[in-house]
Amino acid sequence: MTDLAVVDSVDIQILVDNVTDSLSSAPAFVESEFAGLGRRRGAAWVLGGACLCCAAHGLSCLLTVRSGDAARMILFDSGPEDRTFEQNVSRLGVDLGPVEAMVLSHGHWDHAGAMLRALQLVRDRNGGRDIACHMHPDMFRSRAAKLTDGSFRPMEDVPSIAALEAMGGHVVLSRVAQTIVGDTVFVSGEIPRVSGFEPGLPGQHRRTEDGKGWEPDELLLDERFVAVNVRGKGLVVLTACSHAGVINVLTHARASFPGVNLHAVLGGLHLSGINERIIPQTVKALRGFDLDVIAAGHCTGWRAMTALCNEFGDGKLTPLAVGKTLRF
């Protein structure tokens, strides 16, 4: 994908994450929720409960990509539900009007639940212009987790194409890689599964085409990542949930841009729950990418965070939290 432009910088603001943490120290390129509020509101700002963001199980990231005097903005996922997304956007003082596109990483409710409200908020601020919504065509199939007794626990569906279009979304379906917003952001195609130890999401099923039954869907082939190539640093890769496996994600990113440095990976690494068993293999394999930053959050899990910290230290590991802004 040689048409991905090299940009001067990218800011990634965490609108939704599982964790809130404004007191821990952070590296210079990370601004905490409280620091950001103080900068935006100035000396008149008074700290109180009405200022706080809300943590929730999910992820939403606002990317602002800068080249010279130009800035382009995309929304990557929306988190699980309207209230959390809208509250955090409001309390962080975020203007969604400049958002040019939305990307949904994969078809799960904790990343898609607020997409319709997000569209509405963007269009309320942009004069009612439609917004491109980049999706994989298999995201819309109903999904469920198979329980140990053989029954199925259905998951909430992502918004349908009709619902997105009714809210002003221009749905762009693709299985292959593309660049968007002036070739400044790379949206991957389906991620090859090559690591040999990353299992996807064990137990997940999806509705059969006829809608009458369930079929295994552990690989979640609809999952994609996004990446930005920052001048002097290299690729910043956003992997929202890593059902494909973060090693598969980084392997595909490196293969897509041979010769380009992999600077950072950001997002959920899905090393919690049943995938805790692959923490050792994942940590070992991560060494081979020589990343400068591992910004992990959402579904990574505390056991994996501990293992990552023990291996890489806080010189590389930067835990995510709602309200943080990471500047590359």
PyMOL commands that set and color helices and strands:
alter all, ss='L'
color gray80, all
select helices_A, chain A and resi 33-44+49-51+82-91+109-112+115-125+137-140+161-166+246-256+273-289+302-312
alter helices_A, ss='H'
color red, helices_A
select strands_A, chain A and resi 6-7+9-16+30-31+60-67+70-76+99-103+131-135+143-146+152-154+169-173+178-180+185-187+204-207+214-216+226-230+234-239+262-268+293-297+325-327
alter strands_A, ss='S'
color yellow, strands_A
deselect
rebuild
show_as cartoon
